[in-house]
Amino acid sequence: MTGFLDSSAFSICHSGVAIVAAFLACTSAFAGPDEVRWDSEQGRWSAERANKWHADQPWMTGANFVPSTASSQLEMWQAATFDPEAIDRELGWAAGIGFNVIRVFLHDMAWKADPAGFEQRLDRYLSIADKHGIRTLFVLFDSCWDPRPKLGPQEEPVPGRHNSRWVQSPHIDIQKDPARYPELKPYLTAVLTRFKEDRRVLGWDLLNEPGNLSRYDEGWKLRDKEKAHLALLGNLFAWAREVNPSQPLTAGVWLNVGGRTHPLDKLMLEQSDIITFHTYAPLPGAKKAVEWLKQAKRPLLCTEYMSRGSGSTFETILPYFKEQNVGAINWGLVSGRSQTIYPWDSWEKKYTEEPNPWFHDVFRKDGSPYAEKEVALIRKLTESSR
């Protein structure tokens, strides 16, 4: 879900989750790849446990999912707009082409407003997904797009604009104030505790694209957001370790995969039980990322790829991921209110017609594929791995 990231960067030293205090003592150079502690401790699964877990899974392939009737996580999970019929129908299409994993974003404000109802909706969603043979990787928090989410009816999507109503979690006021981070712990603890032994849950992705600075983040410098997210993510891992779920914990490397290691990526590589990552690069870039991440000697799962306009396609990337036994979760399933068929530049450029090619997504709202050759390839690859 990469947005409008500034290219500037900084370095940070850390030990465990004591990240903020350590920040002031650090230098300004990125860590080299050889400086990643690939097998750090602090409650993390051993590589042996992670690989045994992976050996028990089929080849994982699927999509990031929000139903076509929802423009954001809040619209998906609030009681008034929760749409189990659309979820059932659209996950049926996913299962029909062999997808067995779905990545789904949650929101802390939806839980806080109605803890019992929110958890009941999660359980209903999981029952629907399980009926279709699909397991779910839940994303607890998100750094992308609008940092000022509001409960209640969501604004209508801006026509022709990619992800025009997607919202960050938590609210920017909390992200900017470390003293308020403990307000998030009850949500994380409650959700993980409720589903910590649930076989329908594949794993927990704690924070999507930490440090991603979008056009919405007015008045917040990149350096400050990255510093805040180092502290926030450190807390999230620590709180999740206290719950000790049976499923793996992770956060996806995305800033400079395969190059000099960004401090946020370093934290994720050293804390995640399984290694997840994002790449919207053409095949050479995806190969570079995979070869570098193999140093972890842990399972690899790409939780975002496939943006036709940038050269990341099913035809080029998916066969390689299968060959390498790398899990593959593309961005987008069904064209709908999230409008991710439009490219990222739709924030700058006006689109009045359906783009050619679509940027993301696999199906139209009626269930017909955007491209028959793509779903034929997906079926071929998933059938041969069953």
C-alpha positions in Angstrom: 0.0 0.0 0.0 3.0 2.2 -0.6 1.9 5.9 -0.9 3.8 9.1 -1.2 7.0 8.4 0.8 9.7 11.0 1.1 13.1 9.7 0.1 15.0 11.1 3.0 15.9 8.8 5.9 17.7 8.4 9.2 19.3 5.8 11.4 18.5 4.6 14.8 20.1 2.2 17.3 18.0 0.1 19.6 18.0 -2.8 22.0 14.8 -4.7 22.5 11.9 -2.2 22.7 13.9 0.6 24.4 14.0 2.5 21.1 13.2 6.1 21.9 16.0 6.5 24.5 18.5 4.9 22.1 17.5 7.1 19.2 19.5 10.1 20.4 22.7 8.1 20.6 22.7 7.0 17.0 24.5 8.0 13.9 23.0 9.0 10.5 24.1 6.1 8.3 21.9 3.1 7.4 22.9 -0.2 8.8 24.5 -2.6 6.2 22.7 -5.9 5.5 25.3 -7.8 7.5 24.4 -5.8 10.6 20.9 -7.3 10.9 20.7 -9.7 13.8 18.8 -12.3 11.9 18.4 -14.5 14.9 17.7 -12.1 17.8 15.9 -13.3 20.9 13.3 -11.3 23.0 10.6 -14.0 22.8 10.8 -14.4 19.1 10.1 -17.9 17.6 13.2 -19.8 16.8 14.0 -20.3 13.2 13.4 -24.0 13.7 9.9 -23.4 15.0 9.1 -20.9 12.2 10.3 -23.4 9.5 8.3 -26.2 11.1 5.2 -24.0 11.0 5.9 -23.3 7.4 6.3 -26.9 6.5 2.8 -27.6 7.7 1.3 -24.9 5.4 0.4 -25.3 1.7 2.0 -22.8 -0.7 0.4 -19.6 0.5 -1.2 -17.4 -2.1 -4.0 -14.9 -2.0 -4.9 -11.2 -1.9 -5.3 -8.3 0.3 -9.0 -8.0 0.9 -11.6 -5.4 1.6 -15.1 -6.1 0.2 -16.1 -4.1 -2.8 -18.8 -2.5 -0.7 -16.2 -0.9 1.7 -13.8 2.0 1.0 -11.8 1.4 4.2 -11.2 -0.8 7.2 -13.7 1.3 9.2 -16.4 0.8 6.5 -15.6 -2.9 6.5 -15.8 -3.5 10.3 -18.4 -1.0 11.7 -21.7 -2.7 12.4 -23.8 -0.5 10.1 -21.7 -1.3 7.0 -20.3 -4.8 7.8 -21.4 -6.8 4.8 -21.1 -10.6 5.3 -23.0 -11.3 2.1 -20.4 -9.5 0.0 -17.6 -11.1 2.0 -19.0 -14.5 1.4 -19.6 -13.9 -2.3 -16.2 -12.4 -3.0 -14.1 -14.9 -0.9 -15.9 -17.5 -2.9 -14.4 -16.0 -6.1 -11.0 -16.0 -4.4 -11.3 -19.7 -3.4 -12.4 -20.5 -6.9 -9.0 -19.6 -8.4 -7.1 -21.4 -5.6 -6.4 -18.6 -3.2 -6.0 -19.9 0.4 -4.8 -16.8 2.3 -6.3 -13.4 2.7 -4.7 -10.4 4.3 -7.3 -8.2 6.1 -6.9 -4.8 7.9 -8.6 -4.1 11.2 -9.0 -0.8 13.1 -8.5 0.1 16.7 -11.3 2.6 16.8 -13.9 0.1 15.5 -12.9 -2.2 18.4 -12.9 0.6 21.0 -16.4 1.8 20.0 -17.9 -1.7 20.3 -15.5 -4.4 21.6 -17.9 -7.2 21.8 -19.6 -6.5 18.5 -16.3 -6.0 16.7 -15.0 -9.4 18.0 -18.3 -11.0 17.0 -17.9 -9.6 13.5 -14.4 -10.9 13.3 -15.6 -14.4 14.3 -18.3 -14.3 11.7 -15.8 -13.2 9.0 -13.5 -16.0 10.0 -16.3 -18.5 9.7 -17.1 -17.3 6.2 -13.4 -17.4 5.2 -13.0 -20.9 6.7 -16.0 -22.2 4.8 -14.0 -21.3 1.6 -10.8 -22.9 2.8 -9.2 -19.5 3.4 -7.0 -18.5 6.4 -6.5 -14.9 7.3 -3.4 -12.7 8.1 -4.8 -9.8 10.2 -3.2 -6.4 10.1 -3.7 -4.6 13.5 -2.5 -1.1 12.6 -1.7 0.9 9.4 0.5 3.8 8.5 -1.0 4.7 5.1 -3.4 7.4 3.9 -5.7 9.5 6.0 -4.3 9.8 9.6 -7.5 11.3 11.0 -10.1 8.5 10.9 -13.6 9.2 12.2 -16.2 6.7 13.3 -19.7 6.7 11.7 -20.6 6.9 8.1 -17.6 7.3 5.9 -17.3 9.9 3.1 -18.0 8.8 -0.4 -14.9 7.9 -2.5 -13.5 10.6 -4.7 -14.2 9.4 -8.2 -11.3 7.9 -10.0 -8.9 8.2 -7.0 -6.9 5.3 -5.6 -7.8 4.5 -2.0 -9.4 7.9 -1.5 -11.0 7.0 1.9 -8.5 4.6 3.4 -7.5 5.5 6.9 -4.6 5.1 9.2 -4.7 3.3 12.6 -4.2 4.7 15.2 -5.2 8.3 14.8 -2.4 10.7 14.2 -2.9 12.3 17.6 -1.9 9.0 19.2 0.9 8.3 16.8 2.5 11.6 17.6 2.3 11.1 21.4 4.2 8.2 22.9 2.5 8.8 26.2 -0.8 7.7 24.6 0.6 4.4 23.1 -0.7 2.4 26.1 -4.2 3.3 25.0 -3.7 0.9 22.1 -2.7 -2.1 24.3 -6.3 -3.1 25.4 -7.3 -3.5 21.7 -4.3 -5.5 20.6 -4.4 -7.7 23.7 -8.1 -8.3 23.5 -8.1 -9.3 19.8 -5.0 -11.5 20.1 -6.3 -13.1 23.3 -9.7 -13.9 21.8 -8.2 -15.6 18.7 -4.7 -16.7 19.9 -5.5 -20.4 19.4 -7.8 -20.0 16.4 -6.6 -22.2 13.5 -8.5 -19.9 11.1 -6.0 -17.1 11.8 -2.7 -17.5 9.8 -0.9 -14.8 11.7 -0.7 -11.2 13.0 0.8 -8.4 11.0 1.3 -5.7 13.6 1.8 -2.5 11.7 1.5 -2.0 7.9 4.4 0.0 6.3 5.6 1.8 9.5 7.1 5.2 8.7 5.2 5.7 5.4 4.5 9.4 5.1 1.5 10.2 3.0 0.3 13.5 1.6 -2.2 13.5 4.4 0.5 13.7 7.1 0.7 17.5 7.0 3.0 19.1 9.5 4.8 15.8 10.3 8.3 15.4 9.1 9.4 12.0 7.8 12.1 11.7 10.4 9.6 12.3 13.2 7.1 9.8 11.9 9.8 7.1 11.5 11.1 7.8 15.1 7.6 7.5 16.4 6.9 4.3 14.6 10.1 2.7 15.9 8.8 3.3 19.4 5.2 2.3 18.5 6.2 -0.9 16.7 8.6 -1.9 19.5 5.6 -1.6 21.9 3.3 -3.6 19.7 5.8 -6.5 19.5 6.3 -6.4 23.2 2.6 -6.4 24.0 1.9 -9.2 21.5 4.7 -11.3 23.0 2.9 -11.0 26.4 -0.2 -12.6 24.8 2.0 -15.3 23.1 -0.4 -16.4 20.4 0.0 -19.7 18.7 0.2 -17.9 15.3 3.3 -16.0 14.1 3.9 -12.3 14.6 5.3 -10.2 11.8 5.6 -6.7 10.3 6.5 -6.4 6.6 9.8 -5.0 5.4 9.2 -2.5 2.7 11.5 0.5 2.8 14.7 -0.7 1.1 14.5 -4.4 0.7 17.8 -5.9 -0.3 19.8 -2.6 0.1 21.2 -0.9 3.1 19.0 -1.6 6.0 16.6 1.1 7.2 16.2 1.1 11.0 12.5 0.2 10.8 13.2 -2.7 8.5 16.0 -3.8 10.8 13.5 -3.8 13.7 11.0 -5.9 11.7 13.7 -8.4 10.5 14.9 -8.9 14.1 11.4 -9.2 15.7 9.2 -11.1 13.2 8.7 -14.8 13.6 8.2 -15.1 9.8 9.6 -12.6 7.3 7.0 -10.6 5.4 7.8 -8.0 2.8 6.4 -5.8 0.1 7.6 -5.3 -3.4 6.0 -3.6 -6.3 9.1 -3.9 -8.4 9.5 -5.8 -11.7 11.0 -9.3 -11.5 14.7 -8.3 -11.0 13.7 -6.3 -7.9 11.6 -9.0 -6.5 14.5 -11.5 -7.0 16.9 -9.2 -5.3 14.5 -8.9 -2.3 14.0 -12.6 -2.0 17.7 -13.5 -2.2 18.6 -11.0 0.4 15.8 -12.0 2.8 16.8 -15.7 2.5 19.6 -14.8 4.9 17.0 -14.9 7.7 16.6 -18.7 7.1 12.9 -18.2 7.9 9.7 -18.5 5.9 9.2 -15.7 3.4 5.7 -14.3 2.6 5.3 -11.3 0.3 2.2 -9.5 1.7 2.0 -6.9 -1.1 2.9 -7.1 -4.8 1.2 -6.8 -8.2 0.8 -3.3 -9.6 0.4 -3.8 -13.4 1.5 -0.2 -14.2 4.8 -0.6 -12.4 5.7 -3.9 -14.0 4.8 -6.1 -11.1 2.4 -8.6 -12.6 1.0 -12.1 -12.0 2.7 -13.4 -15.1 6.2 -12.2 -14.1 6.2 -12.5 -10.3 3.9 -15.3 -9.2 5.7 -18.2 -11.0 9.0 -17.1 -9.4 7.5 -16.9 -5.9 6.1 -20.4 -6.3 9.5 -21.7 -7.5 11.1 -20.2 -4.4 8.3 -21.3 -2.1 7.6 -17.7 -1.2 4.1 -16.9 -0.1 2.3 -14.4 -2.4 -0.4 -12.0 -1.4 -1.2 -9.4 -4.1 -2.9 -6.1 -3.6 -6.6 -6.2 -4.2 -9.3 -8.7 -5.0 -12.5 -7.1 -6.3 -12.8 -3.6 -7.9 -15.0 -1.5 -5.6 -15.2 1.4 -3.3 -11.4 1.3 -2.5 -10.9 2.1 -6.2 -7.4 0.5 -6.4 -7.8 -0.2 -10.1 -6.6 3.4 -10.4 -2.8 4.0 -10.0 -1.1 5.9 -7.2 -0.7 8.9 -9.5 -4.5 9.3 -9.5 -3.9 11.6 -6.5 -2.1 14.0 -9.0 -3.8 13.1 -12.3 -7.5 13.0 -13.0 -8.9 9.8 -14.3 -12.4 9.9 -15.9 -12.4 6.4 -17.4 -11.3 2.9 -16.3 -7.5 2.8 -16.6 -5.8 0.4 -19.0 -4.3 -1.6 -17.5 -5.9 -1.8 -14.1 -3.4 -1.0 -11.4 -4.6 -3.6 -8.8 -7.5 -6.1 -8.3 -8.5 -9.3 -9.9 -12.3 -9.3 -10.3 -15.0 -7.0 -11.4 -18.0 -6.5 -9.1 -19.9 -9.2 -11.0 -17.2 -11.7 -10.4 -15.8 -11.8 -13.9 -12.0 -11.6 -14.1 -10.3 -8.5 -15.3 -8.0 -10.7 -17.3 -8.9 -14.3 -18.1 -5.2 -15.2 -18.7 -4.3 -14.0 -15.2 -6.8 -16.2 -13.4 -5.9 -19.1 -15.7 -2.3 -18.8 -14.6 -3.3 -18.5 -10.9 -5.4 -21.6 -11.1 -2.6 -23.5 -12.8 -0.1 -22.6 -10.2 -2.4 -23.2 -7.2 -3.8 -26.5 -8.5 -0.3 -27.9 -8.9 0.6 -27.1 -5.3 -2.4 -28.7 -3.7 
